[in-house]
Structures are given as C-alpha cells and as structure tokens.
Amino acid sequence: MTLRKAVLLGASIAAAGLALASAAQAQNEQFIPGLIYRTGAYAPNGIPFANGVADYYALVNERDGGINGVKILYEECDTGYATDRGVECYERLKNKGPTGAAYVNPLSTGITFALTEKAPIDKIPVISMGYGRSESRDGSVFQWNFPLLGTYWSAADIIMQHIALKEGGLDKLKGKKIVLVYHDSPYGKEPIALLEQRAKMHGFTFTPMPVTHPGVEQKATWLQIRQNRPDYVLLWGWGVMNSTSIKEAAAVGFPRDKMFGVWWSGAEPDVRPAEGGAKGYHSAMLQHGAGQFGVHADLKKFLYDKGKGSAKWDEVGEVLYNRGLVNAMLGVESIRKAQTKFGKKPLTGEQVRWGIENLDLSAARLKELGFEGMLQPLKVTCSDHEGTRAGRVQQWDGAKWVVVSDWYQSDDKVLKPMVDAAAKKYAEEKKLTVRDCSKES
Amino acid sequence: MLYREAGQFKTTYVADQQIFPILQDRVFVLAVTVVAFLAVPMFASPYLYTEILIPFLILSLAAIGLNILVGYCGQVSLGTGGFMAVGAYAAYNLWLRVPEVNNLVVVFLFGGVMAAAVGILFGIPSLRIKGFYLAVATLASQFFLDWLFARVKWLTNYTPSGSVAVGNLSVFGWKIETPADRYLLILGLVVLATLVAKNLVRGHIGRSWMAIRDMDIAAEIIGFRPLRTKLTAFAVSSFFIGVAGAMWAFLRLGAWEPLAFDINRSFQILFMVIIGGLGSLLGSFLGAAFIVLMPILLNQLPGWFGIRMSTALLSHLEFMVFGAMIVFFLIVEPHGLARLWAVAKEKLRLWPFPH
C-alpha cells in the first residue's frame, strides 16, 4: 500500500468512525448553532461574547447533565460579521442534530435582517438579544423574532432619559445639539428613527454622522464635531470603531463624559485601547454590567478549575463575556420552558419558539440560576417579544465600569406607536397575516 | 485519444463557425447543461442550492460582465459592486412601486438596463483616461454609488435602517419559493446570458473590443470609433453586472443593505476575473468557483476528516491557505485557470503519443 492510499484509508476510517460515534450519541441531544466571530475587525468584541456563550452551555452540560438530561450540542461557525458568510453558516448548521437548530443568535443586525426572512420558512426562531430590528418586538407580525432584553429604540430612549435627567428634565433638552456617530450599517441606523422622534418632541437638533465599516477612519467626523460643538455625542459603534471614536474624541478634546455609547459600545475592549482618554465615557447597559455573580462561582468550580473554560479566568466577568452568559442562559431557559409542554427530549425550532414566547423569569428563578444582580425579571408575551425594557447607564473610571444610574424604563408611550407603525408597514409590504395576540394563550 | 478531432470535417461555413467546432466540446457542454438542469435538482440539498450553486452562478454572471470590460476591452474597472447595487436597487424599486410587474425577468432586465445606463455614464471618462487612472475613476463610481444608496432614502423606501427586503416572487406566474425554484431560474438566466456573451465576443462587436484592448490607436486607424466601442463595452458589461446584482439581492439575499455591494464585492469579482483568466468566459466560471467555493471548502474540510480545532484557528487557516493558493495559481499560470484548462486540452489532443 502506498502512503497516499494509507492516508486516504485512514482518513475514511476516521470519518466513518466519527459519523457512527456521533450518530450513537445524537439521540438525546439538543443542537444549538453559534454564529460568532473570533476573527476580523470585530473580533476583539466577538471573542469574549463567544467565550461566554460556549462556557454557559458547557456549564449546563457539566453541572446539570444538560437541560433536564438533554445534552446541549453546540457548534460554532465564524461569520466574521459578514452577512453572506453568516447566512452560509446558518444554512450549514440549521439541520444538524436530531431535531435541527433550536434557535439561532445571529450576533449581527445585518445577519438578523437576512434570517428574519428565512425564519418563518425554516421554523427556527431568531433570538437577537439587544440588537436586530426594533419593530420585531411586535410578536403578532414578527412571530419568529425575539429581540430579548431591549431593542435599539429602547437603548436610545434610555440614553435620552439619562441625559434629560442630568439636564434637569426633558423640557431642558430644547435647543441642545445632539450628534449620533454611527456604524453605517443597519445596526447603526436603527436608533435614528427614535432619536428623530425625540428631537421633534423636545426641540433639540439631532445630527446623524455615519462612519463606514470597519470604522478606523473617523478624522473627518470628529473634525465636524469639533466645529459643531454638540452638547452630547451618542456612539453606535462596534469592534474597533468604538475605541477609535473614543481616541478621536480625546484628540479633538470633546468631553468624554458627554459621550454616551449604546450597550455594544460599552465593554472593556472599547475603552482599554484609549487608555486615559476613555476616562469619564458613558454607555448604556443591557441590564447587566461587568463583575462576578452567582453563576461565576459555578463556572469556576465546574469549568475553570478543571481547565475546561474557553477564556482566561481574568476575562470571566467582563461585560461582553457576561452578555454571552446571559444570551446562552435565556436560550437554555426557553428550551426548559418548552420542555414543560413538549416533553424532556430534543425539541424542534417550532417547539422552542413556544418556549421563548412563554418565557417568564422571576427574580427568584434568576437568583437560583446565579444571575441575581445582572438581570431584572422578564416576561415575554405574544405581543411583546422584548420581555423587558429596563436599562442602566455605566461610566468608565479609567480602570473599571461603574454603574452611575438607577434603572430606567424606555418610554412605551413613544416607542409603542413607532413599533406598531413599522411592524404594520412590514406586514403590508410582505403581505403577511398578522396574528391576533389577544387570542393566544 | 478521447479528445482528438481527426475525422471531423467541416464542409459548410455554418459548421466551421459554431460556438464549439469540436464534437467533444459540444457533447461535454451539453452534458454539463443537462446535468445542471435535470440531474442536480434530483439530489441537491437546500444547502447545496443556497450556499454553493446559487452564489456560484450569480457571481459567475457578474464575472462574465466584468470580463467583457476588463478581459475583452481592456478597461480596468473597480466599480463592479456599485453597478451591482444599481441593478439591485433599480430592480427593487420597480418591484416595489409597480406591483403590476410581478415578473422577476422583467424586474431583472430593468435592473440591468439601469446599470447599463449608469455604466455608460461612468464609462465616458474612459476615452480620456487609461489604465490605472481609469481604475481610480471607476473606484470613485463605487464610492459614489455606495453613498447614493446609503443616503437617498427614497431608493430604500424610507426604511429606518436602510435594509430592504423582498418576498412573494414569481416569473410568468411561476412562484419562486423553494431553493430549487431559485436555482433553476438563475441557471436559466445565466445560461442564456452566457450564450449572448459568447456570441457577442466572437462577433464583430467583440472583435472591436479586442482591437481596442490590444492597441487603441491602431484600432482607431483601421476604423473603430473608440468612444462607441468603449461605451458599448461599458454598457454590455454593466448590464450583465446589473442583472447579477439584482439576482444577488432578490434570489440570494432576500434582504440586503448597501453594505452587500461595497468595495469588497468589486475586488472579489475582479479577482475572479484575474484568477479565472482575462478574456475568457470559461475563466469567469472557473474564477467564480475558485473564489466562492474554496473558502467554504477550506472551512469545512477539517470537520469532514473529524479534526476538531477551534473556530478561530479554522478561520485563520482558511485565510492563509486560500491566500497561498491564489499565489500558487498565479505563479503556475499567470493567465489564469482558463489557460490551465486550454493547456490541458492541448495535451489531451496528443495523448497518449506526445511528440
């Protein structure tokens, strides 16, 4: 036998053996795909998030032996934040495992938009926690989308409320100049509608300023800001764009404490590269912040002490790592909820969708899970796929994130009509039949 | 032995001027077409359709379009992504605003015609500026068009995020729903477009393009009008690219933002043309196959062999191996994959008795 034949034979035996092995254990596994990015311009932010997600699933498997005995089978696919690669990953993974993907976290607003069109056909729910299209919280139209914990309209509203509180009331915003520096993609454009609405209501001038992907070139934008001298700058960036913005703000001397980032612009990789320049910078919080809570003790005991963790222990408890944990936990709890109705076995995407829509996490349950202090209770319903609209504001003190505000609730008097109008427009454009949520149990 | 044309006599001009004068080529191309139309739908999985065949076919069409301009007419363009965007958004606006026209073929043709018009507009400077300078001018068109679709809200129907979506598509009453429907529609259009392109480049129009490419002053002296010739190349090229852009948006993405047609798309298609082979339609297909499929293949290969590695390592390996392969192919055959194919054919003619 020649070497080449031997190698080929060996490889095919290995492949066949692997296929057999995975077929044997696949009977009682719930498959969850992970669309993440560990490479590219957004990797500094993508890596800690991906580690958090992977660690939580591993923890559930190690500590509890899966979700009620159903092991989680998790597979990552690197999208590089590119929409076409993300769709490719989704198509590759959606039918894996005994029942296909339970749900999908696109981790990119662009991919969320693309998958929104596919979800009803494939019957796989899309959980876009803290991102995605804001009107998708209307579950009567967007049956398969779940922007849990908050949309960009909620985020923008919470930041505006915080600014108003500092100024002494919403009426004090009159005549102020507010600039939005945003990533020129669906992600960055999402808050514009809400901010324009607020500008109309309170009489401040609102100027959106786009920054093109990947966002390392922002000199022109910040020159304009230096000339215009706005009162506040909101930042809707991601990846290297965030740290670049903060560095540029320092370079043109814009006060960092008048700068407010969205929750995707408020993590350690965003502020650390700017070093001293980031001190005083604010960002909204997707409820949770940095730090270690109950669940982290379990992570240490079951994963990190055994050398099974995917991050370094120092990084556990960073903002984006924690967000990965929260993201995975909401998914796992949704599956657990769905199991109460459909039985303790691997579930299909359609069954898990019911679980997400009926997810109800009380304070006691959150404490049990070790997420006390990170999250407020949330309850998802047919008409409200967001679950909760609470948020806080944090500030970088040069070494760590400090929570500087109380809890805010985004103002549904402003948001609800906008959500309804946008969802209605979407349903009409796509000729969708709208569910009647009052008839859903 | 198998590939020998001894005994194939052409007794008429028609026989001599066929697209494929050699019997074996005719049989081969016919067989590939039959397999693509009949056999593939019998066994293909949705993944194969949506992630392999559909992107490959659409980008092949875009590469054919660019190859007409760069390979046949010698006008370097970096504005392909922009022209694709024109096709996509023109098609979208027709589809959205004139609901009576619920026929994708009409919608795509409209996208192509609008792209051709824009292509002519940006082709005008090509009369005065050449080579790298023209490349920079077309680069400007790319950025202008990017800006246009991101800023002019009417074009994206005032969606808050600038992302538009389409659904409920049909062609002559045939509802395009499953991946197989989309694949067959794309395949039909691409085959048709390739036939048109082939006949264009081997007819007098194509010859005038090649004359301009090889030496524009000489071509002008023997009677080709440079302005008209260059602008027809820009128009035809942009038409194909526009149709490809519309198909990419409607049949591949379904929901898209201007970012789908950014500068990277332009480079991607230019690389397809260069690696596939300048001035070769076959090269456009080979180049598209290489650029579209190779990264996906490299990304999945370790998994198929049961090798477990971290996602980050996998992605980095994909980049490195892919880059090395591009360098390898350009060193082995600077004229592209199509030239490798032609060399293989030459060898096959003499096989098994080379002299």
Interface residues (C-beta under 8 A of the other chain):
Chain A: A11 A14 A15 G17 L18 I36 R38 T39 A43 I47 A50 E76 C77 D78 G80 T83 D84 V87 E88 E91 R92 N95 T109 G110 F113 A114 T116 E117 K118 R133 S134 D184 S185 P186 Y187 K189 E190 I192 A193 P210 H213 A422 E429 K430 K431
Chain B: P46 Y47 T50 E51 P55 L96 A150 P160 S161 G162 S163 A165 G167 N168 R252 L253 G254 A255 W256 E257 L259 A260 D262 I296 N299 Q300 W304 F305 G306 S310 T311 A312 L314 S315 H316 F319
